[in-house]
Amino acid sequence: MPINKNALIRYQTLDKCFRNPGRRYYFENLLEECNKALVEHSPKSIGIRRRQLFQDIAFMESEDGWSIPLLKIQDGKKKHYRYEDMKFSISNKPINEMESEQIKAAMLVLSRFKGSPQFAWVEEVIPKLEQAFGFKGDGREIISFDSNQYLKGIEHLGTLFNAILFKKVLEIEYQSFKSDKPNISEIYPYYLKQYNNRWFLFGKSTRFETLSIRSLDRIINIKEVEGIYVENTQFDFNEYFDDIIGISKIKDEKLELIELHFSSIQAPYILTKPLHGSQKNKHIDENGLTITIEVFPNYELWSLLLSFGKEVEVISPPSLKNNIKEMK
């Protein structure tokens, strides 16, 4: 089973209990400790039930887990649990068989970037991983990405990645499509995102409080400058993209429930490739598909709807319907 964050919290909690010589942990105690740890990590957590705890212990005992030396000591009608070797800890054996396979898979993905100048470091990292963990991939390629290493602006990707990682202040020379000449500004870089085969940098200008978005293909030059890097405390980028299509949010736009009707020709594609995570399929028949999405209207949404031509009709809200009519 893949080890997610909640599972790792449970395994680490059980590990502490099993190697604690000062207390006997019965099954109910282990369940209580795991749920306490989960709630401390996430107050909204509802915890786990007995069945999940049985599965967790079985996984830790297995070869896919850590092959823990667990004793189940009968104590009246109950059993308490502890390690046979109290010096044992899963922290001392951090890589199990399943994690080893997951690292191998990750190396295959990383290998797809080899040859791109901005990711030259991958070719240095992979041999170190192979040596450190004592394994080597078989050289097969089993995944491919729709990426273009010759895309304009992609040469900046490695520089920006490192600037975000190491919290560097940047001076960026940039020329937008709307400007006749470039401008130079200092930016605290926070996030990189690819959309519609273009890369975008999200950061904060030293002059403004609002989020600054720069398309990499419009960047002319990047220079690291002296300055105190201001941490990102305003934007949670995991949430930022939840309610938009694309990358931009227009000032004063409100979250809208948008109803769309797609023709019978387009309907199968919308069913298999939803426009947005909020998509709900409202009605389908021989005339097509009606859906709703809940997003902030923006340029990318307008562009996407226009790309469907006559195969889509905006039912509501009226403001979006009128905008699309004017643009067609």
C-alpha positions as CSV (number, residue, x, y, z in Angstrom):
1,M,0.0,0.0,0.0
2,P,1.3,3.6,-0.7
3,I,2.4,5.4,2.4
4,N,0.5,8.6,2.7
5,K,1.0,11.3,5.4
6,N,-1.7,10.0,7.8
7,A,-0.4,6.4,7.5
8,L,3.1,7.6,8.3
9,I,1.8,9.4,11.4
10,R,0.2,6.2,12.6
11,Y,3.3,4.0,11.9
12,Q,5.5,6.5,13.8
13,T,3.1,6.6,16.7
14,L,3.0,2.8,16.9
15,D,6.8,2.6,16.6
16,K,7.0,4.9,19.7
17,C,4.6,2.7,21.6
18,F,6.3,-0.6,20.7
19,R,9.7,0.7,22.0
20,N,8.4,2.3,25.2
21,P,9.7,0.1,28.1
22,G,7.8,2.1,30.7
23,R,4.2,1.2,29.7
24,R,2.2,-1.7,28.5
25,Y,0.2,-0.9,25.4
26,Y,-2.9,-3.0,24.8
27,F,-4.8,-2.8,21.5
28,E,-7.2,-0.1,22.8
29,N,-4.3,2.0,24.0
30,L,-2.6,1.8,20.6
31,L,-5.9,2.8,18.9
32,E,-6.2,5.8,21.3
33,E,-2.6,6.9,20.7
34,C,-2.9,6.8,16.9
35,N,-6.2,8.8,16.9
36,K,-4.7,11.3,19.3
37,A,-1.7,11.8,17.0
38,L,-4.0,12.2,14.0
39,V,-6.1,14.8,15.7
40,E,-3.0,16.7,16.8
41,H,-1.9,16.8,13.2
42,S,-5.4,17.6,11.8
43,P,-8.1,18.7,14.3
44,K,-10.8,17.7,11.8
45,S,-9.6,14.1,11.6
46,I,-12.1,11.5,12.6
47,G,-9.4,9.0,13.4
48,I,-9.3,5.3,12.5
49,R,-11.2,2.1,13.6
50,R,-9.9,-1.2,14.9
51,R,-9.8,-2.8,11.4
52,Q,-7.4,-0.1,10.1
53,L,-5.1,-0.6,13.2
54,F,-5.0,-4.4,12.5
55,Q,-4.0,-3.6,8.9
56,D,-1.3,-1.1,10.0
57,I,0.3,-3.6,12.4
58,A,0.2,-6.3,9.8
59,F,1.9,-4.0,7.3
60,M,4.6,-3.0,9.7
61,E,5.3,-6.7,10.3
62,S,5.5,-7.5,6.6
63,E,8.4,-7.4,4.2
64,D,6.7,-4.6,2.4
65,G,6.8,-2.7,5.6
66,W,9.7,-2.9,8.1
67,S,9.6,-6.5,9.2
68,I,9.3,-5.3,12.8
69,P,10.2,-7.8,15.6
70,L,6.9,-7.5,17.4
71,L,5.9,-9.4,20.5
72,K,2.2,-9.9,21.4
73,I,2.3,-10.9,25.1
74,Q,-0.7,-12.5,26.6
75,D,-1.8,-10.7,29.8
76,G,-4.9,-12.3,31.1
77,K,-7.6,-12.0,28.5
78,K,-5.7,-9.2,26.7
79,K,-2.4,-8.8,24.9
80,H,0.1,-6.0,25.1
81,Y,2.5,-5.2,22.3
82,R,6.2,-4.3,22.3
83,Y,9.3,-4.9,20.3
84,E,11.4,-8.0,21.0
85,D,14.4,-5.8,20.6
86,M,13.7,-2.5,22.3
87,K,16.5,-0.8,20.4
88,F,14.6,-1.4,17.1
89,S,12.9,1.5,15.4
90,I,11.5,2.0,11.9
91,S,13.5,5.2,11.9
92,N,16.7,3.1,11.9
93,K,15.4,1.2,8.9
94,P,13.9,4.1,6.9
95,I,13.6,2.4,3.5
96,N,11.3,-0.7,3.1
97,E,10.8,-2.8,0.0
98,M,7.7,-0.8,-1.2
99,E,9.5,2.5,-0.7
100,S,12.4,1.2,-2.6
101,E,10.1,0.4,-5.5
102,Q,8.5,3.9,-5.2
103,I,12.0,5.5,-5.4
104,K,12.8,3.5,-8.5
105,A,9.6,4.6,-10.1
106,A,10.4,8.2,-9.2
107,M,13.9,7.8,-10.7
108,L,12.2,6.7,-14.0
109,V,10.1,9.9,-13.9
110,L,13.2,12.0,-13.2
111,S,15.1,10.4,-16.0
112,R,12.6,12.0,-18.4
113,F,14.2,15.4,-17.7
114,K,17.7,14.3,-18.5
115,G,19.1,16.3,-21.4
116,S,17.2,19.4,-20.6
117,P,19.8,22.1,-19.7
118,Q,17.8,23.5,-16.8
119,F,17.6,20.0,-15.2
120,A,21.2,18.9,-15.7
121,W,21.4,18.2,-12.0
122,V,19.1,15.2,-12.5
123,E,21.9,13.3,-14.2
124,E,24.1,13.9,-11.1
125,V,21.4,13.0,-8.6
126,I,20.3,9.6,-10.1
127,P,23.7,7.8,-9.7
128,K,23.9,9.1,-6.1
129,L,20.4,7.6,-5.4
130,E,21.4,4.3,-7.0
131,Q,24.5,4.1,-4.9
132,A,22.9,5.3,-1.6
133,F,20.0,2.8,-1.8
134,G,21.8,0.0,-3.5
135,F,19.6,-0.4,-6.5
136,K,19.6,0.4,-10.1
137,G,16.7,0.7,-12.6
138,D,16.6,-1.5,-15.7
139,G,16.7,1.4,-18.1
140,R,13.2,1.0,-19.4
141,E,11.1,4.1,-20.1
142,I,7.4,3.6,-19.2
143,I,6.1,7.1,-19.0
144,S,6.3,10.2,-21.2
145,F,5.2,13.8,-20.7
146,D,3.8,16.3,-23.2
147,S,6.7,18.7,-22.7
148,N,8.9,20.7,-25.1
149,Q,12.4,21.4,-23.9
150,Y,12.8,24.0,-26.6
151,L,9.8,26.1,-25.4
152,K,10.6,29.8,-25.2
153,G,11.4,30.8,-21.7
154,I,12.0,27.3,-20.4
155,E,15.7,28.1,-20.0
156,H,14.6,30.2,-16.9
157,L,12.9,27.3,-15.2
158,G,16.0,25.9,-13.4
159,T,17.0,29.4,-12.2
160,L,13.6,30.2,-10.9
161,F,13.2,26.7,-9.3
162,N,16.4,27.3,-7.3
163,A,15.5,30.8,-6.4
164,I,12.2,29.6,-4.8
165,L,13.9,26.7,-3.1
166,F,16.7,28.8,-1.6
167,K,14.5,32.0,-1.1
168,K,16.4,34.4,-3.3
169,V,15.3,37.9,-4.2
170,L,15.2,38.4,-8.0
171,E,15.4,41.3,-10.4
172,I,13.4,40.4,-13.5
173,E,13.4,42.2,-16.8
174,Y,10.0,41.5,-18.3
175,Q,8.0,42.6,-21.4
176,S,4.3,41.8,-21.5
177,F,2.3,41.6,-24.7
178,K,0.6,44.9,-23.8
179,S,3.9,46.9,-23.3
180,D,6.1,48.5,-26.0
181,K,9.2,48.2,-23.8
182,P,10.4,46.0,-21.0
183,N,10.2,46.9,-17.3
184,I,12.4,45.8,-14.4
185,S,11.1,44.8,-11.0
186,E,12.3,43.0,-7.9
187,I,10.3,39.9,-7.0
188,Y,10.1,37.4,-4.2
189,P,9.5,34.1,-6.2
190,Y,7.0,31.7,-4.6
191,Y,5.6,29.2,-7.1
192,L,5.9,27.8,-10.6
193,K,3.0,26.4,-12.6
194,Q,2.5,25.1,-16.1
195,Y,-0.8,25.8,-17.9
196,N,-1.6,25.3,-21.6
197,N,2.0,24.5,-22.5
198,R,3.3,27.7,-20.9
199,W,5.1,28.2,-17.6
200,F,4.2,30.9,-15.1
201,L,6.0,32.3,-12.1
202,F,4.0,33.4,-9.1
203,G,5.5,35.8,-6.6
204,K,5.3,39.2,-4.9
205,S,6.7,42.4,-6.2
206,T,8.6,44.5,-3.7
207,R,6.4,47.4,-4.7
208,F,2.9,45.9,-4.5
209,E,0.9,43.7,-2.1
210,T,-1.0,41.8,-4.8
211,L,0.2,38.5,-6.3
212,S,2.5,39.0,-9.3
213,I,2.3,36.5,-12.2
214,R,5.0,36.4,-14.9
215,S,4.9,34.2,-18.0
216,L,8.4,32.7,-18.5
217,D,8.3,33.2,-22.3
218,R,8.1,37.0,-21.7
219,I,11.0,37.1,-19.3
220,I,14.1,38.8,-20.9
221,N,16.6,38.5,-18.0
222,I,16.8,37.3,-14.4
223,K,19.4,38.5,-11.9
224,E,19.8,37.6,-8.2
225,V,20.0,40.7,-6.0
226,E,20.8,41.4,-2.4
227,G,17.8,41.8,-0.2
228,I,15.7,40.2,2.6
229,Y,13.4,37.6,1.2
230,V,9.8,38.0,2.3
231,E,8.1,34.7,3.0
232,N,4.7,33.9,1.4
233,T,2.1,34.1,4.1
234,Q,-0.8,35.3,2.0
235,F,-1.3,32.6,-0.6
236,D,-1.9,28.9,-0.2
237,F,-1.3,27.8,-3.8
238,N,-2.9,24.4,-3.2
239,E,-6.2,26.3,-2.6
240,Y,-5.5,29.2,-5.0
241,F,-6.1,27.0,-8.0
242,D,-9.0,25.1,-6.6
243,D,-11.7,27.5,-7.9
244,I,-10.2,28.7,-11.2
245,I,-9.4,27.4,-14.6
246,G,-5.9,28.4,-15.6
247,I,-3.8,30.7,-13.5
248,S,-5.4,34.1,-13.0
249,K,-8.0,35.7,-10.7
250,I,-9.6,38.9,-11.8
251,K,-10.0,41.6,-9.1
252,D,-13.6,41.9,-7.8
253,E,-14.8,38.8,-9.7
254,K,-17.0,36.6,-7.5
255,L,-17.2,32.8,-7.4
256,E,-19.9,31.8,-9.9
257,L,-22.0,28.7,-10.4
258,I,-21.8,28.4,-14.2
259,E,-24.2,26.2,-16.2
260,L,-23.1,25.1,-19.7
261,H,-24.7,22.9,-22.4
262,F,-22.5,20.9,-24.7
263,S,-23.6,19.4,-28.0
264,S,-24.0,15.6,-28.4
265,I,-20.7,15.7,-30.4
266,Q,-18.7,17.3,-27.6
267,A,-20.5,15.6,-24.7
268,P,-18.3,12.4,-24.6
269,Y,-15.1,14.5,-24.3
270,I,-16.5,16.6,-21.5
271,L,-17.7,13.5,-19.6
272,T,-14.2,11.9,-19.8
273,K,-12.2,15.1,-19.4
274,P,-14.1,17.4,-17.0
275,L,-13.5,21.2,-17.4
276,H,-12.9,21.6,-13.7
277,G,-12.8,19.6,-10.4
278,S,-16.2,21.1,-9.4
279,Q,-17.9,19.8,-12.6
280,K,-21.3,18.2,-11.9
281,N,-23.1,16.5,-14.8
282,K,-26.7,17.8,-14.6
283,H,-28.4,16.2,-17.5
284,I,-27.5,14.1,-20.6
285,D,-29.7,13.0,-23.5
286,E,-29.5,12.7,-27.3
287,N,-29.3,16.5,-27.5
288,G,-26.1,16.8,-25.4
289,L,-24.8,17.3,-21.9
290,T,-25.6,20.0,-19.4
291,I,-23.1,20.6,-16.6
292,T,-22.3,23.1,-13.8
293,I,-18.9,24.3,-12.6
294,E,-18.2,26.6,-9.8
295,V,-15.2,28.9,-10.5
296,F,-14.1,32.5,-10.7
297,P,-14.6,33.8,-14.2
298,N,-11.3,34.7,-15.8
299,Y,-9.5,35.1,-19.2
300,E,-8.7,31.4,-19.3
301,L,-12.3,30.4,-18.8
302,W,-13.4,32.7,-21.6
303,S,-10.7,31.4,-23.9
304,L,-11.6,27.8,-23.1
305,L,-15.3,28.3,-23.8
306,L,-14.6,30.2,-27.1
307,S,-12.4,27.3,-28.2
308,F,-15.5,25.0,-28.3
309,G,-17.3,27.3,-30.7
310,K,-20.9,26.4,-31.5
311,E,-20.5,23.1,-29.5
312,V,-21.1,24.9,-26.2
313,E,-23.9,27.3,-24.9
314,V,-23.6,29.3,-21.8
315,I,-26.9,29.0,-19.9
316,S,-26.0,31.0,-16.8
317,P,-25.0,33.4,-15.3
318,P,-26.3,36.1,-17.7
319,S,-23.1,38.2,-17.3
320,L,-20.9,35.4,-18.6
321,K,-23.4,34.5,-21.4
322,N,-23.3,38.1,-22.6
323,N,-19.5,38.3,-22.4
324,I,-19.1,35.2,-24.6
325,K,-21.7,36.4,-27.1
326,E,-19.7,39.7,-27.5
327,M,-16.4,37.8,-28.0
328,K,-17.7,35.4,-30.7
